[in-house]
């Protein structure tokens, strides 16, 4: 497999073709998820041979947004299945990549360690200090499709954080306490509006 050419292909495609109005699902999100995935992979002692598949899955995981916001995971898998054979990826490798992509669908249902890592990396920001900045970008993006007021947005975030779970020991150790603190803060802000 030619990882470098595959990486360049999808990174260039995302940079060129992701709609500019996507404030959250942008190339910056993909790069942020890549940083988190590589950190978690190291902490989780992922074999070096598995890293290229994880990285390719990160790059393709939101590529479906190029075409549509609905069912973007399936669309992203379609893009992967169509393009990765040209870079020497085997059907088994592509299936592994698509498994990771599909695991990020909400609610996340990872079955393998690599899928758990991608899921945790995709929502790493939930337990970080830049949560408010990133969640505001998601709010702006969601308001392109349905108008939410502050109270509705807070309620949506609270529900999401209550249902969300990290899967890997590393993400739990690194992010859970901060995510719990953010959830408590959001509940206070919501209570103040009611």
Phi and psi restraints in degrees (value plus and minus 20) as a CYANA .aco file:
   2 UNK   PHI    -123.1   -83.1
   2 UNK   PSI      66.6   106.6
   3 UNK   PHI     -80.9   -40.9
   3 UNK   PSI     -64.0   -24.0
   4 UNK   PHI     -81.2   -41.2
   4 UNK   PSI     -63.1   -23.1
   5 UNK   PHI     -89.1   -49.1
   5 UNK   PSI     -58.9   -18.9
   6 UNK   PHI     -84.2   -44.2
   6 UNK   PSI     -62.2   -22.2
   7 UNK   PHI     -81.8   -41.8
   7 UNK   PSI     -65.8   -25.8
   8 UNK   PHI     -83.5   -43.5
   8 UNK   PSI     -62.8   -22.8
   9 UNK   PHI     -77.1   -37.1
   9 UNK   PSI     -72.7   -32.7
  10 UNK   PHI     -94.8   -54.8
  10 UNK   PSI     -54.5   -14.5
  11 UNK   PHI     -83.9   -43.9
  11 UNK   PSI     -65.2   -25.2
  12 UNK   PHI     -83.2   -43.2
  12 UNK   PSI     -60.8   -20.8
  13 UNK   PHI     -82.5   -42.5
  13 UNK   PSI     -65.7   -25.7
  14 UNK   PHI     -83.1   -43.1
  14 UNK   PSI     -63.2   -23.2
  15 UNK   PHI     -82.2   -42.2
  15 UNK   PSI     -60.3   -20.3
  16 UNK   PHI     -98.7   -58.7
  16 UNK   PSI     -60.2   -20.2
  17 UNK   PHI    -129.0   -89.0
  17 UNK   PSI     -35.8     4.2
  18 UNK   PHI     -84.0   -44.0
  18 UNK   PSI     111.5   151.5
  19 UNK   PHI     -78.1   -38.1
  19 UNK   PSI     116.6   156.6
  20 UNK   PHI     -86.6   -46.6
  20 UNK   PSI     -40.8    -0.8
  21 UNK   PHI    -100.4   -60.4
  21 UNK   PSI     -22.0    18.0
  22 UNK   PHI    -103.3   -63.3
  22 UNK   PSI      79.2   119.2
  23 UNK   PHI     -95.4   -55.4
  23 UNK   PSI     -48.2    -8.2
  24 UNK   PHI    -121.0   -81.0
  24 UNK   PSI     -74.7   -34.7
  25 UNK   PHI    -101.8   -61.8
  25 UNK   PSI      47.8    87.8
  26 UNK   PHI    -137.8   -97.8
  26 UNK   PSI     159.0   199.0
  27 UNK   PHI     -82.6   -42.6
  27 UNK   PSI     -49.1    -9.1
  28 UNK   PHI     -87.2   -47.2
  28 UNK   PSI     -57.2   -17.2
  29 UNK   PHI     -82.9   -42.9
  29 UNK   PSI     -65.2   -25.2
  30 UNK   PHI     -79.9   -39.9
  30 UNK   PSI     -63.6   -23.6
  31 UNK   PHI     -86.9   -46.9
  31 UNK   PSI     -56.2   -16.2
  32 UNK   PHI     -85.5   -45.5
  32 UNK   PSI     -63.4   -23.4
  33 UNK   PHI     -84.2   -44.2
  33 UNK   PSI     -57.5   -17.5
  34 UNK   PHI     -81.6   -41.6
  34 UNK   PSI     -66.2   -26.2
  35 UNK   PHI     -78.3   -38.3
  35 UNK   PSI     -66.4   -26.4
  36 UNK   PHI     -85.3   -45.3
  36 UNK   PSI     -61.7   -21.7
  37 UNK   PHI     -83.9   -43.9
  37 UNK   PSI     -63.0   -23.0
  38 UNK   PHI     -86.1   -46.1
  38 UNK   PSI     -59.1   -19.1
  39 UNK   PHI     -84.2   -44.2
  39 UNK   PSI     -67.5   -27.5
  40 UNK   PHI     -85.3   -45.3
  40 UNK   PSI     -59.4   -19.4
  41 UNK   PHI     -79.7   -39.7
  41 UNK   PSI     -60.8   -20.8
  42 UNK   PHI     -86.5   -46.5
  42 UNK   PSI     -66.5   -26.5
  43 UNK   PHI     -86.0   -46.0
  43 UNK   PSI     -50.6   -10.6
  44 UNK   PHI    -110.3   -70.3
  44 UNK   PSI     -15.0    25.0
  45 UNK   PHI      36.7    76.7
  45 UNK   PSI      25.3    65.3
  46 UNK   PHI     -90.1   -50.1
  46 UNK   PSI     114.5   154.5
  47 UNK   PHI     -79.4   -39.4
  47 UNK   PSI     121.8   161.8
  48 UNK   PHI     -75.0   -35.0
  48 UNK   PSI     -52.3   -12.3
  49 UNK   PHI     -85.8   -45.8
  49 UNK   PSI     -44.7    -4.7
  50 UNK   PHI    -106.7   -66.7
  50 UNK   PSI     -35.9     4.1
  51 UNK   PHI     -79.3   -39.3
  51 UNK   PSI     -64.1   -24.1
  52 UNK   PHI     -79.5   -39.5
  52 UNK   PSI     -57.3   -17.3
  53 UNK   PHI     -87.7   -47.7
  53 UNK   PSI     -60.2   -20.2
  54 UNK   PHI     -82.4   -42.4
  54 UNK   PSI     -64.8   -24.8
  55 UNK   PHI     -84.0   -44.0
  55 UNK   PSI     -61.5   -21.5
  56 UNK   PHI     -85.1   -45.1
  56 UNK   PSI     -60.5   -20.5
  57 UNK   PHI     -81.8   -41.8
  57 UNK   PSI     -60.6   -20.6
  58 UNK   PHI     -78.5   -38.5
  58 UNK   PSI     -67.5   -27.5
  59 UNK   PHI     -85.2   -45.2
  59 UNK   PSI     -53.0   -13.0
  60 UNK   PHI    -111.8   -71.8
  60 UNK   PSI     -31.7     8.3
  61 UNK   PHI     -82.3   -42.3
  61 UNK   PSI     -49.1    -9.1
  62 UNK   PHI    -137.3   -97.3
  62 UNK   PSI      -3.0    37.0
  63 UNK   PHI     -84.2   -44.2
  63 UNK   PSI     -43.7    -3.7
  64 UNK   PHI     -81.3   -41.3
  64 UNK   PSI     -41.9    -1.9
  65 UNK   PHI     -83.6   -43.6
  65 UNK   PSI     -36.6     3.4
  66 UNK   PHI     -80.2   -40.2
  66 UNK   PSI     -54.4   -14.4
  67 UNK   PHI    -121.9   -81.9
  67 UNK   PSI     -65.7   -25.7
  68 UNK   PHI    -180.6  -140.6
  68 UNK   PSI     132.1   172.1
  69 UNK   PHI    -101.2   -61.2
  69 UNK   PSI     -45.2    -5.2
  70 UNK   PHI    -106.1   -66.1
  70 UNK   PSI     119.4   159.4
  71 UNK   PHI      35.0    75.0
  71 UNK   PSI      14.7    54.7
  72 UNK   PHI     -85.0   -45.0
  72 UNK   PSI     -45.5    -5.5
  73 UNK   PHI     -86.6   -46.6
  73 UNK   PSI     -66.4   -26.4
  74 UNK   PHI     -81.6   -41.6
  74 UNK   PSI     -61.3   -21.3
  75 UNK   PHI     -83.7   -43.7
  75 UNK   PSI     -62.3   -22.3
  76 UNK   PHI     -81.4   -41.4
  76 UNK   PSI     -59.7   -19.7
  77 UNK   PHI     -83.7   -43.7
  77 UNK   PSI     -58.4   -18.4
  78 UNK   PHI     -82.3   -42.3
  78 UNK   PSI     -61.7   -21.7
  79 UNK   PHI     -83.9   -43.9
  79 UNK   PSI     -61.5   -21.5
  80 UNK   PHI     -83.8   -43.8
  80 UNK   PSI     -67.2   -27.2
  81 UNK   PHI     -82.1   -42.1
  81 UNK   PSI     -53.1   -13.1
  82 UNK   PHI     -96.5   -56.5
  82 UNK   PSI     -59.4   -19.4
  83 UNK   PHI    -116.9   -76.9
  83 UNK   PSI     -52.9   -12.9
  84 UNK   PHI     -87.2   -47.2
  84 UNK   PSI     -51.1   -11.1
  85 UNK   PHI     -77.4   -37.4
  85 UNK   PSI     -52.8   -12.8
  86 UNK   PHI     -85.1   -45.1
  86 UNK   PSI     -38.8     1.2
  87 UNK   PHI    -123.5   -83.5
  87 UNK   PSI      -4.9    35.1
  88 UNK   PHI      62.2   102.2
  88 UNK   PSI      -4.3    35.7
  89 UNK   PHI     -97.0   -57.0
  89 UNK   PSI     116.4   156.4
  90 UNK   PHI    -101.4   -61.4
  90 UNK   PSI     141.7   181.7
  91 UNK   PHI     -75.1   -35.1
  91 UNK   PSI     -58.0   -18.0
  92 UNK   PHI     -86.4   -46.4
  92 UNK   PSI     -60.5   -20.5
  93 UNK   PHI     -85.1   -45.1
  93 UNK   PSI     -60.6   -20.6
  94 UNK   PHI     -86.0   -46.0
  94 UNK   PSI     -58.6   -18.6
  95 UNK   PHI     -82.8   -42.8
  95 UNK   PSI     -58.5   -18.5
  96 UNK   PHI     -84.7   -44.7
  96 UNK   PSI     -64.1   -24.1
  97 UNK   PHI     -80.8   -40.8
  97 UNK   PSI     -67.0   -27.0
  98 UNK   PHI     -86.3   -46.3
  98 UNK   PSI     -53.9   -13.9
  99 UNK   PHI     -80.2   -40.2
  99 UNK   PSI     -62.2   -22.2
 100 UNK   PHI     -85.5   -45.5
 100 UNK   PSI     -63.6   -23.6
 101 UNK   PHI     -80.4   -40.4
 101 UNK   PSI     -68.9   -28.9
 102 UNK   PHI     -85.9   -45.9
 102 UNK   PSI     -48.7    -8.7
 103 UNK   PHI     -84.9   -44.9
 103 UNK   PSI     -42.2    -2.2
 104 UNK   PHI     -99.7   -59.7
 104 UNK   PSI     -27.9    12.1
 105 UNK   PHI     -82.8   -42.8
 105 UNK   PSI     118.8   158.8
 106 UNK   PHI    -104.6   -64.6
 106 UNK   PSI     109.2   149.2
 107 UNK   PHI     -95.4   -55.4
 107 UNK   PSI     119.6   159.6
 108 UNK   PHI     -86.6   -46.6
 108 UNK   PSI     114.0   154.0
 109 UNK   PHI    -156.0  -116.0
 109 UNK   PSI      51.2    91.2
 110 UNK   PHI     -94.9   -54.9
 110 UNK   PSI     123.9   163.9
 111 UNK   PHI    -132.5   -92.5
 111 UNK   PSI     -39.6     0.4
 112 UNK   PHI    -141.2  -101.2
 112 UNK   PSI     147.3   187.3
 113 UNK   PHI     -82.4   -42.4
 113 UNK   PSI     -63.0   -23.0
 114 UNK   PHI     -82.2   -42.2
 114 UNK   PSI     -60.1   -20.1
 115 UNK   PHI     -83.4   -43.4
 115 UNK   PSI     -59.5   -19.5
 116 UNK   PHI     -82.3   -42.3
 116 UNK   PSI     -62.1   -22.1
 117 UNK   PHI     -83.2   -43.2
 117 UNK   PSI     -65.8   -25.8
 118 UNK   PHI     -84.7   -44.7
 118 UNK   PSI     -61.4   -21.4
 119 UNK   PHI     -79.8   -39.8
 119 UNK   PSI     -66.2   -26.2
 120 UNK   PHI     -85.7   -45.7
 120 UNK   PSI     -58.4   -18.4
 121 UNK   PHI     -87.8   -47.8
 121 UNK   PSI     -58.3   -18.3
 122 UNK   PHI     -81.7   -41.7
 122 UNK   PSI     -54.2   -14.2
 123 UNK   PHI    -136.2   -96.2
 123 UNK   PSI       6.9    46.9
 124 UNK   PHI     -75.4   -35.4
 124 UNK   PSI     -58.0   -18.0
 125 UNK   PHI     -81.5   -41.5
 125 UNK   PSI     -40.3    -0.3
 126 UNK   PHI     -79.6   -39.6
 126 UNK   PSI     -43.9    -3.9
 127 UNK   PHI    -136.6   -96.6
 127 UNK   PSI       9.3    49.3
 128 UNK   PHI    -139.3   -99.3
 128 UNK   PSI     145.8   185.8
 129 UNK   PHI     -88.0   -48.0
 129 UNK   PSI     -44.1    -4.1
 130 UNK   PHI    -110.5   -70.5
 130 UNK   PSI      -2.0    38.0
 131 UNK   PHI     -71.9   -31.9
 131 UNK   PSI     -70.0   -30.0
 132 UNK   PHI     -81.1   -41.1
 132 UNK   PSI     -63.0   -23.0
 133 UNK   PHI     -82.3   -42.3
 133 UNK   PSI     -67.7   -27.7
 134 UNK   PHI     -89.7   -49.7
 134 UNK   PSI     -61.1   -21.1
 135 UNK   PHI     -87.7   -47.7
 135 UNK   PSI     -49.5    -9.5
 136 UNK   PHI     -86.0   -46.0
 136 UNK   PSI     -56.7   -16.7
 137 UNK   PHI     -84.3   -44.3
 137 UNK   PSI     -59.1   -19.1
 138 UNK   PHI     -85.2   -45.2
 138 UNK   PSI     -61.6   -21.6
 139 UNK   PHI     -77.9   -37.9
 139 UNK   PSI     -66.4   -26.4
 140 UNK   PHI     -82.6   -42.6
 140 UNK   PSI     -60.7   -20.7
 141 UNK   PHI     -86.4   -46.4
 141 UNK   PSI     -65.7   -25.7
 142 UNK   PHI     -84.2   -44.2
 142 UNK   PSI     -51.5   -11.5
 143 UNK   PHI     -92.0   -52.0
 143 UNK   PSI     -28.7    11.3
 144 UNK   PHI     -91.1   -51.1
 144 UNK   PSI     -44.6    -4.6
 145 UNK   PHI    -130.7   -90.7
 145 UNK   PSI     -48.9    -8.9
 146 UNK   PHI    -175.3  -135.3
 146 UNK   PSI     109.3   149.3
 147 UNK   PHI     -95.9   -55.9
 147 UNK   PSI     105.4   145.4
 148 UNK   PHI    -139.2   -99.2
 148 UNK   PSI     114.4   154.4
 149 UNK   PHI    -106.4   -66.4
 149 UNK   PSI     154.9   194.9
 150 UNK   PHI     -80.2   -40.2
 150 UNK   PSI     -61.7   -21.7
 151 UNK   PHI     -83.9   -43.9
 151 UNK   PSI     -65.1   -25.1
 152 UNK   PHI     -83.3   -43.3
 152 UNK   PSI     -59.6   -19.6
 153 UNK   PHI     -85.2   -45.2
 153 UNK   PSI     -64.2   -24.2
 154 UNK   PHI     -81.4   -41.4
 154 UNK   PSI     -62.7   -22.7
 155 UNK   PHI     -81.9   -41.9
 155 UNK   PSI     -61.7   -21.7
 156 UNK   PHI     -83.7   -43.7
 156 UNK   PSI     -64.7   -24.7
 157 UNK   PHI     -83.4   -43.4
 157 UNK   PSI     -63.9   -23.9
 158 UNK   PHI     -79.2   -39.2
 158 UNK   PSI     -68.0   -28.0
 159 UNK   PHI     -80.4   -40.4
 159 UNK   PSI     -60.4   -20.4
 160 UNK   PHI     -85.9   -45.9
 160 UNK   PSI     -66.5   -26.5
 161 UNK   PHI     -86.1   -46.1
 161 UNK   PSI     -54.6   -14.6
 162 UNK   PHI     -86.1   -46.1
 162 UNK   PSI     -55.1   -15.1
 163 UNK   PHI    -106.0   -66.0
 163 UNK   PSI     -45.1    -5.1
 164 UNK   PHI     -89.2   -49.2
 164 UNK   PSI     126.1   166.1
 165 UNK   PHI    -160.2  -120.2
 165 UNK   PSI     124.2   164.2
 166 UNK   PHI    -104.2   -64.2
 166 UNK   PSI     131.6   171.6
 167 UNK   PHI    -127.6   -87.6
 167 UNK   PSI     -58.0   -18.0
 168 UNK   PHI    -106.7   -66.7
 168 UNK   PSI     127.5   167.5
 169 UNK   PHI     -76.1   -36.1
 169 UNK   PSI     -56.5   -16.5
 170 UNK   PHI     -84.4   -44.4
 170 UNK   PSI     -66.1   -26.1
 171 UNK   PHI     -86.6   -46.6
 171 UNK   PSI     -60.1   -20.1
 172 UNK   PHI     -80.2   -40.2
 172 UNK   PSI     -67.2   -27.2
 173 UNK   PHI     -83.6   -43.6
 173 UNK   PSI     -60.0   -20.0
 174 UNK   PHI    -102.6   -62.6
 174 UNK   PSI     -54.3   -14.3
 175 UNK   PHI    -140.4  -100.4
 175 UNK   PSI     -41.8    -1.8
 176 UNK   PHI     -80.6   -40.6
 176 UNK   PSI     -67.2   -27.2
 177 UNK   PHI     -82.1   -42.1
 177 UNK   PSI     -61.7   -21.7
 178 UNK   PHI     -87.6   -47.6
 178 UNK   PSI     -59.0   -19.0
 179 UNK   PHI     -83.3   -43.3
 179 UNK   PSI     -62.2   -22.2
 180 UNK   PHI     -82.3   -42.3
 180 UNK   PSI     -59.4   -19.4
 181 UNK   PHI     -85.5   -45.5
 181 UNK   PSI     -59.9   -19.9
 182 UNK   PHI     -84.9   -44.9
 182 UNK   PSI     -60.2   -20.2
 183 UNK   PHI     -80.9   -40.9
 183 UNK   PSI     -64.3   -24.3
 184 UNK   PHI     -82.1   -42.1
 184 UNK   PSI     -61.1   -21.1
 185 UNK   PHI     -83.4   -43.4
 185 UNK   PSI     -64.4   -24.4
 186 UNK   PHI     -83.2   -43.2
 186 UNK   PSI     -58.6   -18.6
 187 UNK   PHI     -83.7   -43.7
 187 UNK   PSI     -58.3   -18.3
 188 UNK   PHI     -85.9   -45.9
 188 UNK   PSI     -62.9   -22.9
 189 UNK   PHI     -83.5   -43.5
 189 UNK   PSI     -59.0   -19.0
 190 UNK   PHI     -86.4   -46.4
 190 UNK   PSI     -63.7   -23.7
 191 UNK   PHI     -81.2   -41.2
 191 UNK   PSI     -54.8   -14.8
 192 UNK   PHI     -87.6   -47.6
 192 UNK   PSI     -42.9    -2.9
 193 UNK   PHI    -109.7   -69.7
 193 UNK   PSI     -31.5     8.5
